[in-house]
Amino acid sequence: MMMQPSTLYSNRSVCFLQIGDGDKAFADAYTCRMNRPDWPKAWYRLGAALMFLKVRSAILVSFSFSSTPHLCMFCFVFPGL
């Protein structure tokens, strides 16, 4: 079974975050979101990368577009970002 490219970009984005490469994590998360804009995990990955890069204005937008309620609450856990 072949994985969809968006799944691969999503997983690789997490790997880049774990090794501390926020720029590459953002690039993969952005590509993932462009491929599947209706997928909540794509928006979550983008928000995680933006949080790592400390891009404050875009974090809330990314997490609010993710349709999973607990992800939106995540924004309020870290209000100082």
N, C-alpha and C positions, 0 to 999 in steps of 0.2 A: 504494500500500500504506500503510495507516494504522499508525502505531506504537501500541503498547499504552501506556496512561497510566503504568504503572510505569516503562517505558523513558524516557518524557519526564521524569518526576520524577527518575530516576536521573541523566540527562544534565544536567538543570538544577541538581541538587545539586552536581555537579562544577563547573559554571560559577560558582555562588555561592562555592564554596571558592576558586576561582582569583581572584575579586575580593575575597576576604577577608571575606565575609559568612557567618560560621559559623552564626548562628541560622537564616537562611533555608536554608542547606545542610542543617542538621539536620532542619528541618521537611520538606523535600522527601525526604530520605533516609528519614525515619520513615514518611512517607506511602507511599513506594515499598515499604518493607518490609511495611507493613500490607496493601498490595495483593497482593504476591507474597512471602509469608514463606518459601517454599521456594527462592527464587532467591538463589544465593550473592552475586551482585553487589549485591543490595539490602542484605544484611548488611555487605558491604564498604563501601558508600557510608555507611551509618550509622556504622560504625567510623571512617571517615576524618573524618566531621563531628565525632564525639565527640573524636577525637584533636586536631582543630583547636581545639575548645572546651576541651580539656584536662580532660575528664571521665574520670578515671583508672579508676574502678571499672567503668564500662560498656564500656570499650574492649576488654578481653580477652574479655568475654562476646560482644560483637558479632563480633569476628574469629574466635572459636572456633566460632560457629554457621555461619560461612561454610565450606562444605565443601571449599574449595580449599586444599590443604596449604600452599602458599607464603604465603597470607594469614595463617595462624596463626603462621608463622615471623616475619612482620612485627612481631608483638607483642614478640618477643624481641630484635629489633634495637634497639628503643627502650624498654629496661626502665625508664628514668628518668621515663617519662611519668606 
